[in-house]
Amino acid sequence: MGYVLFMLYFDVTMPVTLFAVTLVAILLDRRVEGKLKTSFEKKEFHTSDAILFMAMIIAIVSAIVFAPQMAILVIFLFSYSTLLFTVSYVFSDMQKKRAQLFCMIFIVASGLAGAAGFFGLFPESVRFSGTLAFAELAVCAFFALMYEQYGSDVKKRWYLAVLPPALFILLYLAYNGTGLWFPYLFNAYGMMFAVLVTLYLGSLFSWRNVLIFAGLLTIMDIVLVLFTGVMVTAAKQVSGLGLPVLISLPTVPLIVTEWGLQYMSLGLGDFFFAGILATQTFKKFGKRTAVLSVLTMSLSFAVFEAFLMNYQWGAFPGTLMIICGWLPVVAGKLFAGRKTSNNRVEELGQK
């Protein structure tokens, strides 16, 4: 008698990461929403704005497929740097001791990055210039520290907001292509940008607009991934430059192929999508329902991911995987709320 051994592949890493990143976003949202709304002058998307935003996403994704690599590199580095500067500037009116600690972090980070590169991680061609660039950033952070010590008021400071994007650009230019950038710095910045984009743009959405946005984005993702393949081509082109447009982690349990460890990837747009759904659920139904929705979104993603791994499906719309976990929680909450409301009306009628 013969036996057929069937190996069921599944992954824990990416669903847990989706849960953790989205949970961090909803927990931080309540603390930072006020300041971020002030930066937008408390504006919110209208339905037409949500549709226009969707059209812009389609246009950008389509343009990436045909754009030269250098243009893509410049645009994304500028966009990431602008996001880091803007968010840092909004919160740069910190107390003096926190500002000093902030400067110290960048002095230490720049010093360690420069030293690590000088002693072997930099390519030979950029060893001198890379070390010098990190040393200059450390010196700038030191001068900012001294200024905070002797003369700064508690207000928004542009010189503090410059430090995060400067460090990001230097790390990318110096370490891209090395073992330090991928997977460590690549994924660390990917998670950071996923949270920052959710917090930054989340303040623009209302409950009504997020429903419209979620429906349109899911439809768009299905078309661009399954039918045209444009989204897949664009993601490969951008991630090939080492830009943190997705999070890519080895599976747990480990799966070893002839090319090495198997990695699973999820785009920052999918993290942003889950974050927007969760933060709006928090505002509409409260913390408990929001955390439950994050859990069900992660579980739904895990089930879809296991199916794709076992049947070698290839690319699949992440938004569809996520929204299938979110909809049952929200639908159940809306149904329960409507049932409670009807019961109250009946009770008032009887009285």
ROKEVO-237330 format. One record per residue (C-alpha): residue in one letter; x, y, z. Coordinates in steps of 0.1 Angstrom, whole numbers, plus 5000, padded with zeros to 4 digits. Layout:
<kolkes>
AXYZ...
</kolkes>
This chain:
<kolkes>
M500050005000G501350344991Y500850675009V500751014994L502251285016F500451615012M502151925025L499852215035Y501752545032F500652835053D502253155067V502053335100T504453625095M502553835071P499053815087V500753895121T502554185105L499254315090F497554285124A500454465142V500854755117T497154815115L496754795153V499555055158A497855285133I494455275150L496055325185L498055625173D495255775153R493355905183R496456065197V497656245165E494456305146G493956655161K497356785150L497156625116K493656765110T494957115119S497657075092F494757015067E492757295082K490257035094K489256955058E487656625048F487256445015H483956484997T482656204974S484156374944D487556404962A487456024969I486755954933L489456194921F491956034945M491055694930A491655834895M495055964906I496055624919I495155454886A497055724867I500155694888V500255314887S499755314849A502455584845I505055384865V504955104840F506255334813A508355574833P512155554832Q513755414864M515555734873A512255924872I510555664894L513455684918V513356064921I509556074924F509455814952L512355954971F510856294970S507456164981Y508855965010S510956255021T508056495019L505956265040L508656235066F509356605067T505656705069V504756465097S507956555116Y507256925112V503656885125F505056735157S508256935159D506757175186M507856925213Q509357015246K513057095248K514056765265R512256565239A513856765211Q517256705226L516556335227F515256345191C518656505181M520656255201I518855965183F519956105149I523556165161V523855805172A522055665142S524155865117G527355775136L526555405136A525555405099G528655585089A530955355110A529255035098G529655145062F533255255067F534254915082G532854705054L529154755045F529555035020P530654944985E534255044979S533155314954V531055514980R533055425012F534655775016S531655985004G529155775023T531055795056L531556175050A527756225044F526756045076A529356235095E527956565082L524456465092A525656375127V527356715129C524056895118A522156695144F524756795170F524357165161A520557125164L521056975198M523257265209Y520657515196E517957335216Q520157355247Y520757725246G518257915225S515157735211D511557815219V508857545220K507557595185K507657405152R511257375141W512157305105Y515657195113L514256905134A511856805106V514756785081L516656515100P514356205093P514156255055A517956325054L518756005072F516355805050I517855925018L521455865030L520555515042Y518855435009L521655574987A524455415008Y523055085017N520654984989G521754654975T523454545008G522254295033L521454575058W518954745035F517054425026P515354295045Y516054495076L515854865067F513654805037N510954645059A511454885088Y510855185066G507955005048M506154955081M506855315092F505455455059A502455225061V501555375095L502455735086V500355735054T497355585073L497655855100Y498256135075L495556065050G493155905075S492056235089L490656335055F488156045054S484656025068W482655705073R480555765042N483555845020V485555545033L482755315022I482855464987F486655454986A486855094998G484454974972L486155164943L489655064955T488754694957I487254704922M490354884908D492654644925I490854344910V490954494875L494654604877V495854274893L493754004878F492754144844T495454394832G498354294854V499454664855M499654664893V501954364894T504254514867A504354854885A505154684919K507954484904Q509454784887V509454994918S510554724943G513354634919L514854974927G514954884964L512255134973P510155035003V506755014985L505954685001I506854465030S508554145022L509153885049P510153515050T507353275057V506853115091P507052815091L510052855068I509752735032V513052665015T513052654977E515952604952W516452974953G516553004991L513953105017Q510453195003Y509353545010M505753675010S505154035001L502254285006G502154634992L501954945014G498655034996D497154725012F498354815046F496955165041F493655015030A493454805061G494455095083I491855335068L489055075073A490155005109T490555375119Q487155465105T485655155123F487255285155K485555625150K482155475141F481855175165G484655215191K487855045200R486554695206T484954655172A487954815155V490354565170L487954285161S487954405125V491754415124L491754055137T489253935111M491054115083S494253945093L492653605095S490953655061F494253745046A495853435062V493253205047F493553365012E497353355015A497352985024F495152904994L497453104971M500552934984N499152584980Y497752634945Q500552854931W498053114921G500453404919A499453764924F496053834940P494254154950G495254224986T492254464991L489854174983M491553955009I491354235035I487754355028C486454005031G487454005067W486254355074L482754335059P481254065082V482254265114V480854595101A477754435086G477054255119K477554575139L475254765116F472554495117A472754475155G472454855157R469454865135K467754585154T468354765187S466955085172N463854905159N463254745194R463455085210V460955235186E458554945193E458954995231L458255365227G455155285206Q453855045232K454255305259
</kolkes>
